[in-house]
Amino acid sequence: MAMGQMAMAKPARSIRSIPWLKLLVVLALVGGTVAWFFGEGIMGRALAGTAYAAKNACSCRYIGGHELAQCEDDFLPGMEMVFLSEDEEAQSVTASVPLIRSTTATYREGFGCVLEGWDG
């Protein structure tokens, strides 16, 4: 350092000057607004879609004897966000819309595939 020059500390960045944080706040506000306005409709459609997919995929898999991947061919248009998984030991299929809803159907001898929580 030359004589007369002092080391100066860099000024701390203001939290408002961080662009990714601003973007995150905006996305959270938009997501919260969408959930507030459309949440009930989204949850209702997710429930109907996962219940339909779980019941039909369970029947396809454990009554029809098909592979789970083949059972996805029975999905209706618009069900691209529904994913299937199975528990072979429990003879059940779970359909889910990630982060929103999941529904499980289990095969029961004499009853077929029954949705959990829907059997009274």
C-alpha positions in Angstrom: 0.0 0.0 0.0 1.2 3.4 -0.8 1.6 6.0 1.9 -1.5 7.8 2.7 -3.8 5.1 1.4 -6.0 3.3 3.9 -7.7 0.0 3.4 -11.4 0.5 3.0 -13.9 -2.1 3.8 -16.4 -2.9 1.0 -19.8 -1.7 1.8 -22.2 -4.5 2.7 -24.8 -5.2 0.0 -28.2 -4.3 1.0 -30.7 -7.1 1.1 -32.8 -5.2 -1.4 -30.0 -5.3 -4.0 -30.0 -9.1 -4.2 -32.0 -9.9 -7.4 -32.7 -13.6 -6.7 -34.3 -12.6 -3.4 -36.6 -10.2 -5.1 -37.5 -12.8 -7.6 -38.2 -15.3 -4.8 -40.5 -12.9 -3.0 -42.4 -12.1 -6.2 -42.8 -15.8 -7.0 -44.1 -16.5 -3.4 -46.6 -13.7 -3.7 -47.8 -14.9 -7.1 -48.0 -18.5 -5.9 -49.9 -17.5 -2.7 -52.4 -15.4 -4.7 -53.0 -18.2 -7.2 -53.5 -20.7 -4.3 -55.9 -18.3 -2.6 -58.0 -17.7 -5.7 -57.9 -21.2 -7.2 -56.9 -23.5 -4.3 -60.3 -25.1 -3.8 -60.8 -25.9 -7.5 -57.2 -27.2 -7.8 -57.7 -29.4 -4.7 -61.0 -30.7 -6.0 -59.6 -31.6 -9.4 -56.6 -33.2 -7.8 -58.8 -35.3 -5.5 -61.0 -36.4 -8.4 -58.0 -37.1 -10.7 -56.0 -39.1 -8.1 -59.0 -41.1 -7.0 -59.9 -42.0 -10.6 -56.3 -42.9 -11.4 -55.7 -44.9 -8.2 -58.9 -47.0 -8.5 -58.5 -47.7 -12.2 -54.8 -48.4 -12.0 -55.3 -50.8 -9.1 -58.0 -52.6 -11.0 -55.8 -52.7 -14.1 -52.8 -54.0 -12.1 -54.3 -56.4 -9.6 -57.5 -57.6 -11.3 -56.5 -57.2 -15.0 -52.9 -58.4 -14.4 -51.2 -55.7 -16.4 -48.0 -53.9 -15.7 -48.4 -50.5 -13.9 -46.9 -48.7 -16.9 -49.7 -50.1 -19.2 -52.3 -48.9 -16.8 -51.3 -45.2 -17.4 -52.7 -45.7 -20.9 -56.2 -45.5 -19.4 -55.6 -41.9 -18.2 -58.0 -39.3 -19.6 -56.7 -36.2 -21.4 -55.5 -33.7 -18.9 -54.1 -36.2 -16.4 -50.5 -35.7 -17.3 -49.6 -34.4 -13.8 -50.9 -37.6 -12.1 -48.1 -40.1 -11.2 -48.6 -43.7 -10.2 -46.6 -45.9 -7.7 -47.4 -49.3 -6.3 -46.8 -51.4 -3.2 -46.9 -55.0 -4.5 -46.8 -56.4 -1.0 -50.0 -54.5 0.0 -51.4 -54.8 -3.5 -52.1 -51.1 -3.6 -51.6 -48.3 -6.1 -51.1 -44.7 -5.1 -51.8 -41.9 -7.6 -50.4 -38.4 -6.8 -50.2 -34.9 -8.0 -46.9 -33.8 -6.5 -47.1 -31.4 -3.6 -50.9 -31.3 -3.9 -52.7 -34.6 -3.3 -52.3 -38.4 -3.3 -54.9 -41.2 -3.1 -54.3 -44.9 -2.6 -56.5 -47.8 -3.7 -55.9 -51.3 -2.3 -57.1 -54.6 -3.7 -59.4 -56.6 -1.4 -60.5 -60.1 -2.2 -64.2 -60.1 -2.9 -64.4 -56.3 -3.0 -61.9 -55.4 -5.8 -59.9 -52.2 -5.4 -61.1 -49.9 -2.6 -60.0 -46.3 -2.2 -58.5 -45.6 1.3 -60.8 -43.4 3.3 -63.7 -44.1 1.0 -64.8 -47.5 2.3 -67.0 -46.3 5.2 
